[in-house]
Amino acid sequence: LGVLEILARPNPHKPHALPQPEGPPEQVSFRGRKVLFCEALGIPLLEPTREVRQTLRRASRFFADQGAQIEPWSSPRLRSAIPFWAAMINQANQTPFHKMLGYPKPSQLWGAWLRLLLGRSPHTVPSLLTATMELLTQTSQTQTEQLARKGRVLQQELKEALGPNGILLLPTYPRVSPPQKTAIWLYPFHWIYS
């Protein structure tokens, strides 16, 4: 079996995963399907490069050539997607992220950064950044609820725009993939796109 065939199988451990179409990929039809084209999140310092935007446009032309309906899409709420996401994660998890990483006390997280600098951390820069941001931006329960509510509004807005079988074209990273182990140090917040 091919990897895509294995991945397309239903997974009882992921009940929210949508069933994948049966058959070879070349038999999948995009005719009439809605494809939302979103070039960026709208965060000024994290705009995709020209090369990434050109690649996204080529992908949209591919779908158009296959008969898909291409629609530009954006939302002013995308600019605040990061705090919305953090609040929604906070509400969904009873355990704070820094504790999930194995650091029950905030002071232990600073030791993890030191181990990272020495090349001895079991965690990635994005995971440590997420845990650190969580600690630095702790908000009241009321603020967290407001942000999470706005996040659900954005989520619903996107669901409605996509419809039942729409496709969202959005950069997964704001620049072409750099050499191994250099991206995170040169561009520490670009992981937000993924």
Steps between C-alpha positions, in 0.01 A plus 500: 500500500608854434544744788208714382274193489593416858447858616161515324360210705249584775666540838291399803733705722416818308121509477498857361717412201307514177487190279729526202387428144548146377712424198818632339580871545462569128131406528428769762301781343528864601234611249258736672676486836558826680864593560562794732820683419656679800846644443586595858382528858540878489765517772743771378833343601394154390393563142583221253783562258437574133611146409247344737222723365591403141490133594159547660373670183631211289314257727180700460544497120540120516168468684334745257626293206340195666164678510501628858340833592778724636395769747733745676441485874630684803372619832616785722474249785797307355733767639402386850503128425794436734336626822172335394680169448682528834176574688317212332785261581503629857128429535523157339786380719472483875877461517712802400738437210816560708385221734439272200864554407597382848566833669254534790661823619551797268860536622578155358408625154790747509733206565357334189606805296852470639510128410380593150786747458740225605345257252357279774128576492250230406265777380488712188519878489130530400389285796709705744378825342141383536551411866678830565232702322240316708672611820566856387152561368292341772170681501203501727231241449275774357761610244569139404128439447467815284797401283375142467153628403654718229703199386183293467345783295799487264475122486129520412567771241755275329271195516218696338731639232637153418167324489473121522798406281701815445878528491703773668821611328713675762880502538616248758819699552573859392821418312652218300638240733854599608781254576453266798535661845537854369138609457400504861790719608476744211120519501381395847132587453436369149383166645177684585381431144509128554 
